[in-house]
Amino acid sequence: MEITLDKHAANEASVKIKLGEADYQQTVDAKIKDHAKKANIKGFRPGKAPFTMVKNLYGTSVLVEEINAILSKSLNDFLKEQEFEILGDPLPSEEDSKSIDWKNQKDFEFGYKIGFVENIELNLDQKIDAKVYEIALSDKEVNEAIDNIKKQYGKMTNPEVSEENDFLYGDLKADDGSYEETLSLPLTSLDGRTVKKFIGVKKEDTISFDPSKAIKGEISEALNISKEAAENLKGDFTFTVQNINRTEEAQLDQELFDKVFGPDQVSTEEAFLEKVKTILSENYQKEIKVFNEEQIKDGLISNHKLDLPEAFLKEWLIRANEGKVSNEDVEKEFPAYAKQLTWSLISNKISKDNDIKAEHEDVMEKTKEMIREQLASSGMGAQLEDNMDMFLQNYLQGNEGKNYMQMMTSVQNEKVLDFVKSKVNLKEEKIGVEKFKELLEN
């Protein structure tokens, strides 16, 4: 056997593997003899068919199987010895496989394309163009959260006369007869001038308006209809009221406290407000943590421009997905893929250089935290904590073990980022919720 490597570019190479008869024939003959002992061929007692006949029947398939096994092991062992980092999987030459004469050929040559990166040099002493943020809640966010809770747990009523924040249920018709539908119209979706027409109306009242001019934002979202239907809502329409729906806000009393947080968890309005504020703050801190980490990743990626084998990776993505993605799909998604791959390479390098490992206990604890959050959001946390081990086992063993590996990767990333934070000098800034939303949009 002969294996050669040809680096024809800074990040791509070809590998050739030459096999002679001596590399495979002994094993192939042994496997054919094993087949002969078990073969049940018409005209012969089981295991008594001539070796030559068995070889004619099974020889080619055994040969292909054995050579593929030799190639796989040899190529993997060879690449493990290299100092560069292999990306994707080796791509076998399609021309080689088409030209093989398995019946008559004794010597074989196989070619592979590989993509790689080498000499990943990290410098955590460089200034990272990233800023980490801390969110400061204002009374506005807390009050909005309280208002939403009061509406969510409020009671639905059907008053006789409409008011500003009601929902009107009724028939929307085009004057020219081209459109008619029964739907719910939220008065909060109407502009200031039009909404006045809908305040103070009663059942069976009819109001004329132009939905395309009166409704703020996306009409399809406001009326819960398709975008195609929304495109037809232009011109003169009438809305005939069938019913008026109003949500009366819940009172800040013990009944509401128990509904939101469970029986006897909160007993005063002050404690309720404080608990809402705490949960709201925790939720925003989780969001800002993810945002900050992405900022740090982007800064590290910008400081470490890796020379990725772009052409190779695009070809590998297409061939690996076996026709499920097109060239256009790969071109569109490649920048995001390249960014994630670069971060993965940087993260692995930091882990290796600094002996950072995700331990089994870390994975278990992180998974428990995730499960507790999910149970708490469903209001079942306290009742199901006793069954944590069952939930933990079911999740980590699910998805054919991929869930465990995903959690391990997540833990590893967190440890790497914590290490980076301890090494680099990051700018810090305290911002409000509105500013944070602007950052997310940008």
C-alpha positions as CSV (number, residue, x, y, z in Angstrom):
1,M,0.0,0.0,0.0
2,E,1.2,3.5,-0.8
3,I,-0.4,6.7,0.4
4,T,0.7,10.1,-0.9
5,L,-0.4,13.6,0.0
6,D,-0.3,16.6,-2.4
7,K,-1.0,20.0,-1.0
8,H,-2.0,21.9,-4.1
9,A,-3.4,24.9,-2.2
10,A,-3.1,26.6,1.2
11,N,-6.2,24.8,2.4
12,E,-6.9,21.9,0.0
13,A,-5.0,18.7,-0.8
14,S,-5.4,15.4,-2.6
15,V,-4.7,12.0,-1.2
16,K,-3.9,9.0,-3.3
17,I,-4.0,5.4,-2.0
18,K,-2.5,2.6,-4.1
19,L,-3.4,-1.0,-3.3
20,G,-1.7,-4.1,-4.7
21,E,-3.0,-7.6,-4.6
22,A,-1.0,-8.4,-1.6
23,D,-2.8,-5.8,0.4
24,Y,-6.2,-7.5,0.2
25,Q,-6.2,-10.9,-1.5
26,Q,-5.4,-13.1,1.6
27,T,-8.3,-11.6,3.6
28,V,-10.6,-11.7,0.5
29,D,-9.8,-15.5,0.0
30,A,-10.4,-16.2,3.7
31,K,-13.8,-14.5,3.6
32,I,-14.8,-16.4,0.4
33,K,-13.8,-19.7,2.1
34,D,-16.0,-18.7,5.0
35,H,-18.9,-18.0,2.6
36,A,-18.2,-21.5,1.0
37,K,-18.7,-23.2,4.3
38,K,-22.1,-21.6,4.7
39,A,-23.3,-21.3,1.1
40,N,-26.5,-23.0,0.1
41,I,-26.2,-23.4,-3.7
42,K,-28.7,-25.4,-5.8
43,G,-27.2,-28.7,-6.8
44,F,-24.8,-29.0,-3.8
45,R,-25.2,-29.9,-0.2
46,P,-24.8,-26.9,2.1
47,G,-21.2,-25.9,2.4
48,K,-20.0,-28.3,-0.3
49,A,-20.0,-26.0,-3.4
50,P,-16.7,-25.7,-5.1
51,F,-14.5,-22.7,-4.0
52,T,-14.3,-21.5,-7.6
53,M,-18.1,-21.4,-8.0
54,V,-18.5,-19.5,-4.7
55,K,-15.8,-17.1,-5.7
56,N,-17.6,-16.4,-9.0
57,L,-20.8,-15.7,-7.1
58,Y,-19.5,-13.7,-4.1
59,G,-15.9,-12.7,-5.0
60,T,-16.7,-9.3,-6.4
61,S,-18.9,-8.2,-3.5
62,V,-16.4,-9.5,-1.0
63,L,-13.5,-7.7,-2.8
64,V,-15.4,-4.4,-2.8
65,E,-16.3,-4.7,0.8
66,E,-12.8,-5.5,1.9
67,I,-11.1,-2.8,-0.2
68,N,-13.6,-0.2,1.2
69,A,-12.8,-1.3,4.7
70,I,-9.0,-1.0,4.0
71,L,-9.5,2.4,2.4
72,S,-11.6,3.8,5.3
73,K,-9.2,2.6,8.0
74,S,-6.0,3.6,6.1
75,L,-7.3,7.0,5.2
76,N,-8.5,7.8,8.7
77,D,-5.3,6.6,10.3
78,F,-3.2,8.6,7.8
79,L,-5.2,11.9,8.3
80,K,-5.0,11.5,12.1
81,E,-1.2,11.6,11.8
82,Q,-1.3,15.0,10.1
83,E,-0.9,18.2,12.0
84,F,-3.5,20.2,10.1
85,E,-7.2,20.2,11.0
86,I,-9.4,18.3,8.6
87,L,-12.7,20.0,7.6
88,G,-15.7,18.0,6.5
89,D,-15.0,14.6,5.1
90,P,-12.7,13.4,2.4
91,L,-14.4,13.5,-1.0
92,P,-13.6,10.4,-3.1
93,S,-12.9,10.9,-6.8
94,E,-16.0,10.0,-8.7
95,E,-14.0,9.3,-11.9
96,D,-11.9,6.7,-10.1
97,S,-15.0,4.7,-9.0
98,K,-16.4,4.7,-12.5
99,S,-13.3,3.4,-14.2
100,I,-12.6,0.4,-11.9
101,D,-12.9,-3.1,-13.4
102,W,-13.6,-5.2,-10.3
103,K,-13.6,-8.5,-12.2
104,N,-10.1,-8.2,-13.7
105,Q,-8.2,-5.5,-12.0
106,K,-5.5,-6.5,-9.5
107,D,-4.0,-3.1,-8.6
108,F,-6.1,-0.1,-7.6
109,E,-5.6,3.6,-7.1
110,F,-8.1,5.8,-5.3
111,G,-8.1,9.6,-5.0
112,Y,-9.6,11.9,-2.4
113,K,-10.0,15.6,-2.0
114,I,-9.6,17.0,1.5
115,G,-10.0,20.5,2.9
116,F,-8.1,21.7,6.0
117,V,-6.8,24.5,8.1
118,E,-3.4,24.6,9.8
119,N,-1.5,26.8,12.1
120,I,-4.4,28.2,14.0
121,E,-2.7,30.8,16.1
122,L,-4.7,32.4,18.9
123,N,-4.0,35.7,20.5
124,L,-6.3,36.6,23.3
125,D,-4.1,39.6,24.2
126,Q,-5.5,41.4,21.2
127,K,-8.2,44.1,21.7
128,I,-11.6,42.6,20.9
129,D,-14.0,44.9,19.2
130,A,-16.9,43.8,21.4
131,K,-19.0,45.4,24.2
132,V,-20.9,43.5,26.8
133,Y,-24.2,44.9,28.2
134,E,-26.2,44.8,31.4
135,I,-29.9,45.6,31.3
136,A,-31.4,48.0,33.8
137,L,-35.2,47.6,34.1
138,S,-37.3,50.7,34.4
139,D,-40.8,51.0,35.9
140,K,-42.2,51.0,32.4
141,E,-41.2,47.4,31.7
142,V,-42.5,46.3,35.1
143,N,-45.8,48.1,34.7
144,E,-46.3,46.6,31.2
145,A,-45.6,43.2,32.5
146,I,-48.2,43.7,35.3
147,D,-50.7,45.0,32.8
148,N,-50.2,42.0,30.6
149,I,-50.7,39.6,33.5
150,K,-53.9,41.4,34.5
151,K,-55.2,41.1,30.9
152,Q,-54.1,37.5,30.5
153,Y,-56.0,36.5,33.7
154,G,-58.9,38.8,33.1
155,K,-62.5,38.0,32.5
156,M,-64.1,38.2,29.0
157,T,-67.3,40.2,28.9
158,N,-69.7,41.3,26.1
159,P,-70.8,44.9,26.8
160,E,-73.6,46.6,24.9
161,V,-71.5,49.6,23.8
162,S,-67.9,49.5,22.5
163,E,-64.9,51.2,24.0
164,E,-61.3,51.9,22.8
165,N,-59.6,48.6,23.5
166,D,-62.4,46.2,22.6
167,F,-62.5,43.6,19.9
168,L,-65.5,43.8,17.6
169,Y,-66.7,40.5,16.0
170,G,-68.6,40.9,12.8
171,D,-69.0,40.9,9.0
172,L,-66.5,42.7,6.8
173,K,-67.8,43.3,3.3
174,A,-66.6,45.1,0.2
175,D,-69.1,47.6,-1.2
176,D,-68.6,46.1,-4.7
177,G,-69.4,42.6,-3.4
178,S,-65.8,41.3,-4.2
179,Y,-65.0,40.3,-0.6
180,E,-66.9,39.1,2.5
181,E,-65.7,37.5,5.7
182,T,-66.6,37.2,9.4
183,L,-63.8,38.1,11.7
184,S,-62.6,39.8,14.8
185,L,-61.4,43.4,14.5
186,P,-59.1,44.7,17.3
187,L,-59.7,48.4,17.8
188,T,-56.1,48.9,18.9
189,S,-55.1,48.1,15.3
190,L,-56.9,51.1,13.9
191,D,-55.5,54.6,13.4
192,G,-56.5,57.5,15.6
193,R,-59.0,59.0,13.2
194,T,-60.8,55.7,12.2
195,V,-61.0,54.2,15.7
196,K,-63.4,57.0,16.7
197,K,-66.0,55.6,14.3
198,F,-65.9,52.2,16.1
199,I,-66.2,53.6,19.7
200,G,-69.7,53.8,21.1
201,V,-71.2,51.4,18.5
202,K,-73.7,48.6,19.4
203,K,-74.6,45.2,17.9
204,E,-75.9,45.4,14.3
205,D,-74.4,48.8,13.8
206,T,-72.6,49.2,10.4
207,I,-69.4,51.3,9.9
208,S,-67.9,52.3,6.6
209,F,-64.1,52.6,6.2
210,D,-61.1,51.6,4.0
211,P,-59.1,48.8,5.8
212,S,-56.0,49.4,3.7
213,K,-55.8,53.0,5.1
214,A,-57.3,52.5,8.6
215,I,-55.4,49.5,9.9
216,K,-51.9,50.1,11.2
217,G,-49.1,47.6,10.4
218,E,-49.7,44.3,8.7
219,I,-53.4,43.8,7.9
220,S,-53.0,40.0,7.8
221,E,-51.7,40.0,11.3
222,A,-54.2,42.4,12.7
223,L,-57.2,40.5,11.3
224,N,-55.6,37.0,11.4
225,I,-56.2,36.4,7.7
226,S,-53.9,35.3,4.9
227,K,-51.7,37.8,3.1
228,E,-53.4,37.0,-0.1
229,A,-56.8,37.9,1.4
230,A,-55.3,41.1,3.0
231,E,-54.2,42.3,-0.4
232,N,-57.9,42.5,-1.4
233,L,-58.9,44.8,1.4
234,K,-58.6,48.1,-0.5
235,G,-61.4,50.5,-1.2
236,D,-64.8,51.0,0.4
237,F,-65.8,48.4,3.0
238,T,-68.5,48.1,5.7
239,F,-68.2,46.3,9.1
240,T,-71.4,45.1,10.7
241,V,-71.0,44.4,14.4
242,Q,-72.3,41.0,15.7
243,N,-70.7,41.1,19.1
244,I,-68.5,43.2,21.3
245,N,-65.7,41.4,23.3
246,R,-63.9,43.1,26.2
247,T,-61.4,41.8,28.7
248,E,-61.9,43.1,32.2
249,E,-58.5,43.2,33.9
250,A,-57.9,41.0,36.9
251,Q,-57.5,42.6,40.2
252,L,-54.2,42.4,42.2
253,D,-55.6,40.1,44.8
254,Q,-54.9,36.7,46.3
255,E,-56.8,34.9,43.6
256,L,-54.5,36.4,40.9
257,F,-51.4,35.7,43.0
258,D,-52.3,32.1,43.3
259,K,-53.1,31.7,39.6
260,V,-49.8,33.2,38.5
261,F,-47.4,31.7,41.1
262,G,-49.3,28.9,42.7
263,P,-51.1,28.6,46.0
264,D,-49.6,30.5,49.0
265,Q,-46.4,31.6,47.1
266,V,-47.2,35.3,47.3
267,S,-49.5,37.0,49.8
268,T,-49.1,40.7,49.3
269,E,-49.2,43.1,46.3
270,E,-45.7,44.3,47.1
271,A,-44.3,40.7,47.1
272,F,-46.2,40.0,43.9
273,L,-44.6,43.1,42.2
274,E,-41.2,42.2,43.4
275,K,-41.5,38.6,42.2
276,V,-42.6,39.8,38.7
277,K,-39.7,42.2,38.6
278,T,-37.3,39.5,39.6
279,I,-38.5,37.1,36.9
280,L,-38.6,39.8,34.3
281,S,-35.0,40.8,35.2
282,E,-33.9,37.1,35.0
283,N,-35.4,36.7,31.6
284,Y,-33.8,39.8,30.2
285,Q,-30.4,38.8,31.7
286,K,-30.7,35.4,29.9
287,E,-31.3,37.3,26.6
288,I,-28.5,39.7,27.2
289,K,-26.1,36.9,28.1
290,V,-26.7,35.2,24.8
291,F,-26.3,38.6,23.0
292,N,-23.1,39.3,24.8
293,E,-21.7,35.9,24.0
294,E,-22.4,36.4,20.3
295,Q,-20.6,39.8,20.5
296,I,-17.6,38.1,22.0
297,K,-17.7,35.3,19.4
298,D,-17.9,37.9,16.6
299,G,-14.9,39.8,18.0
300,L,-12.8,36.6,18.2
301,I,-13.7,35.6,14.7
302,S,-12.8,39.1,13.4
303,N,-9.4,38.9,15.1
304,H,-8.7,35.4,13.7
305,K,-9.3,35.3,10.0
306,L,-9.0,31.6,9.1
307,D,-8.3,30.6,5.5
308,L,-11.2,28.1,5.0
309,P,-11.3,25.9,1.8
310,E,-14.5,27.5,0.5
311,A,-14.8,25.6,-2.8
312,F,-14.1,22.3,-1.1
313,L,-16.6,22.9,1.7
314,K,-19.4,23.9,-0.7
315,E,-18.8,20.8,-2.8
316,W,-18.8,18.7,0.4
317,L,-22.0,20.2,1.7
318,I,-23.8,19.4,-1.6
319,R,-22.5,15.9,-1.8
320,A,-23.0,15.1,1.9
321,N,-26.6,16.2,1.7
322,E,-27.2,13.8,-1.3
323,G,-29.2,16.2,-3.4
324,K,-31.3,17.7,-0.6
325,V,-29.7,21.1,-1.1
326,S,-28.9,23.0,-4.3
327,N,-25.9,25.1,-5.3
328,E,-28.1,28.2,-4.7
329,D,-29.0,26.9,-1.2
330,V,-25.3,26.4,-0.3
331,E,-24.3,29.8,-1.7
332,K,-27.0,31.5,0.4
333,E,-26.3,29.7,3.7
334,F,-22.5,29.5,3.4
335,P,-21.5,32.7,5.1
336,A,-23.4,31.6,8.3
337,Y,-22.0,28.1,8.0
338,A,-18.4,29.5,7.6
339,K,-18.9,31.8,10.6
340,Q,-20.1,28.9,12.8
341,L,-17.3,26.7,11.6
342,T,-14.7,29.4,12.3
343,W,-16.0,29.8,15.8
344,S,-16.0,26.0,16.3
345,L,-12.3,25.8,15.3
346,I,-11.3,28.7,17.5
347,S,-13.3,27.3,20.5
348,N,-11.7,23.8,20.0
349,K,-8.2,25.4,19.9
350,I,-8.8,27.4,23.1
351,S,-10.1,24.2,24.8
352,K,-7.1,22.2,23.6
353,D,-4.5,24.8,24.5
354,N,-6.0,25.5,28.0
355,D,-7.2,22.0,28.9
356,I,-10.8,23.1,29.1
357,K,-13.2,20.1,29.2
358,A,-16.9,19.6,29.6
359,E,-17.3,17.1,32.4
360,H,-20.2,14.7,32.7
361,E,-21.3,16.4,35.9
362,D,-21.4,19.7,34.1
363,V,-23.7,18.3,31.4
364,M,-26.0,16.8,34.1
365,E,-26.3,20.1,36.0
366,K,-26.9,22.2,32.8
367,T,-29.6,19.8,31.7
368,K,-31.3,19.9,35.1
369,E,-31.4,23.7,34.9
370,M,-33.0,23.6,31.5
371,I,-35.6,21.0,32.6
372,R,-36.4,23.1,35.7
373,E,-37.0,26.2,33.6
374,Q,-39.3,24.3,31.3
375,L,-41.3,22.8,34.2
376,A,-41.5,26.2,35.9
377,S,-42.8,27.9,32.8
378,S,-45.6,25.3,32.7
379,G,-46.4,25.8,36.4
380,M,-45.4,22.2,37.3
381,G,-42.0,22.7,38.7
382,A,-42.6,22.1,42.3
383,Q,-44.8,19.0,41.7
384,L,-42.3,17.3,39.3
385,E,-39.0,18.1,40.9
386,D,-39.1,14.6,42.6
387,N,-39.1,13.0,39.1
388,M,-36.1,15.0,37.9
389,D,-33.9,11.9,37.4
390,M,-36.5,10.4,35.1
391,F,-36.7,13.6,33.0
392,L,-33.0,13.9,33.0
393,Q,-32.4,10.3,31.7
394,N,-35.2,10.5,29.1
395,Y,-33.9,13.8,27.6
396,L,-30.2,12.9,27.5
397,Q,-30.8,9.5,26.0
398,G,-33.3,10.9,23.4
399,N,-32.6,11.6,19.8
400,E,-30.2,8.7,19.6
401,G,-27.8,10.3,22.1
402,K,-27.5,13.6,20.1
403,N,-29.2,15.5,23.0
404,Y,-26.3,14.6,25.3
405,M,-23.7,15.6,22.7
406,Q,-25.5,18.9,22.1
407,M,-25.5,19.7,25.9
408,M,-21.9,18.8,26.1
409,T,-21.0,21.2,23.3
410,S,-23.1,23.9,25.0
411,V,-21.2,23.4,28.3
412,Q,-17.9,23.4,26.5
413,N,-18.8,26.7,24.7
414,E,-19.8,28.3,28.0
415,K,-16.5,27.3,29.6
416,V,-14.5,28.6,26.7
417,L,-16.4,31.9,26.7
418,D,-15.9,32.2,30.5
419,F,-12.2,31.7,30.0
420,V,-12.1,34.3,27.2
421,K,-13.9,36.8,29.4
422,S,-11.3,36.3,32.1
423,K,-8.5,37.0,29.6
424,V,-9.6,39.9,27.5
425,N,-10.5,43.4,28.4
426,L,-14.2,44.0,27.5
427,K,-16.1,47.3,27.5
428,E,-19.1,47.2,29.7
429,E,-22.3,49.3,29.4
430,K,-25.6,49.4,31.3
431,I,-28.6,50.0,29.0
432,G,-32.3,50.1,29.1
433,V,-34.7,47.6,27.5
434,E,-35.5,49.9,24.5
435,K,-31.8,50.3,23.7
436,F,-31.4,46.5,23.9
437,K,-34.3,46.0,21.5
438,E,-32.6,48.4,19.1
439,L,-29.4,46.4,19.3
440,L,-31.3,43.2,18.5
441,E,-32.9,44.7,15.5
442,N,-29.6,45.9,14.1
